[in-house]
Every structure is written in structure tokens, then in C-alpha cells.
Amino acid sequence: MSPRRIAFARLASAALARADSILPRWLPDGRREGHEWVARNPMRADRRHGSFKVNLRTGKWGDFSSDDRGGDLISLAAFLFGLDQGEAARKVGDMLGVDPFE
């Protein structure tokens, strides 16, 4: 029996559709600025908002002070919670009530 494949694109799309409710939970000190969620990076001693941003239209995120970045909210979950991509995808799927497998 082959392992089940994770539906990364479907999960990333579902997470992006709910970014307005997900990001305040994951980055509660942040705020919406136009099409971005701007917060402090919780993984380093970040004292000011501005360098850590998540694009609410694409899901791309980055910290322009540390060069940490990713292309969707699954990679953001992996970064924030110390998970590998597969674990992050499964957790995001569980959180959203979406089957993480194809």
C-alpha cells in the first residue's frame, strides 16, 4: 500500500480563503495593512511591526530582516510551530476541517 499524498495546493488554497481568521490567531499582535498582515516575528526578538508580513492575497510571507520566507500559509505554520511541511499541512487541514489527503 502506497502512502497517501497530501493535497498541499488544496490545503493552501483553503487556508488562504480563511487567512483573515487564521492570522490573528497565529500572529495575534499583528494588524491588517491593506493586503498584508503585518506583525512581529515571534521566532526572534522582533520589537517592531514592519519586517514580518503575510500577503493576504497570495499567502506569501517573509521576514525581511532574517530572510525567513515561504509561499503559503502551510509553510508559515511549519515555520511558526516548528513542524515539517507534511505535519503542518495535516494540522492546517484538521484546523480547517478539510481532508489533507488527495
C-alpha positions in Angstrom: 0.0 0.0 0.0 1.5 3.4 -1.0 1.4 6.3 1.4 -1.4 8.8 0.9 -0.4 12.0 -0.8 -1.1 15.3 0.9 -3.1 17.8 -1.1 -0.8 20.8 -0.5 -2.3 23.1 -3.1 -5.9 22.4 -2.0 -5.0 23.0 1.7 -3.0 26.1 0.9 -6.0 27.5 -1.0 -8.4 26.7 1.8 -6.2 28.3 4.3 -5.7 31.4 2.2 -9.5 31.7 1.9 -9.6 31.9 5.7 -6.5 34.0 6.3 -8.4 36.8 7.9 -9.4 34.4 10.8 -6.2 32.3 10.9 -3.6 35.0 11.0 -4.9 36.8 14.1 -4.7 33.5 16.0 -1.2 32.7 14.8 0.2 36.2 14.9 -2.1 37.9 17.5 0.0 41.1 17.8 -0.3 41.8 14.1 -2.7 44.0 12.1 -4.1 44.3 8.7 -2.5 46.9 6.4 -4.1 46.9 3.0 -3.5 43.4 1.5 -1.0 42.4 4.2 -0.9 41.1 7.7 1.9 42.9 9.5 3.3 41.5 12.7 6.4 40.9 14.8 8.3 37.7 14.1 7.7 35.5 17.1 10.7 33.5 16.3 13.2 36.2 17.1 13.5 39.3 19.3 11.5 41.5 17.0 10.5 44.7 18.7 8.6 46.5 15.9 6.0 45.6 13.3 7.0 46.0 9.7 9.6 43.5 8.6 7.3 40.4 9.0 4.5 40.4 6.6 2.0 37.9 5.1 0.3 38.8 1.8 -3.4 38.1 2.2 -4.0 37.6 -1.5 -1.2 35.2 -2.2 -0.2 33.7 1.1 3.4 34.5 0.6 5.1 35.6 3.7 8.5 36.8 4.8 10.7 38.5 7.4 12.9 40.9 5.6 15.3 41.2 8.5 16.1 37.5 8.7 15.3 36.2 5.2 12.8 33.7 6.5 10.1 33.3 3.9 7.6 31.0 2.3 5.0 30.7 -0.3 1.8 29.8 1.5 0.1 29.5 5.0 1.2 25.9 5.3 4.9 26.9 5.2 4.0 29.7 7.6 2.5 27.1 10.0 5.6 25.0 9.7 7.8 28.0 10.5 5.8 29.2 13.4 5.2 25.9 15.1 8.4 24.0 14.3 6.8 21.4 12.0 7.8 19.8 8.8 5.7 20.6 5.7 3.6 17.4 5.9 2.9 17.8 9.6 1.9 21.5 9.0 -0.4 20.5 6.2 -2.2 17.9 8.3 -2.6 20.3 11.2 -3.9 23.1 8.9 -6.3 20.6 7.4 -7.5 19.5 10.8 -7.9 23.1 11.9 -10.0 23.9 8.8 -12.0 20.7 8.8 -10.5 19.8 5.4 -9.2 16.3 4.5 -5.5 16.8 4.0 -5.1 13.9 1.6 -5.8 13.7 -2.2 
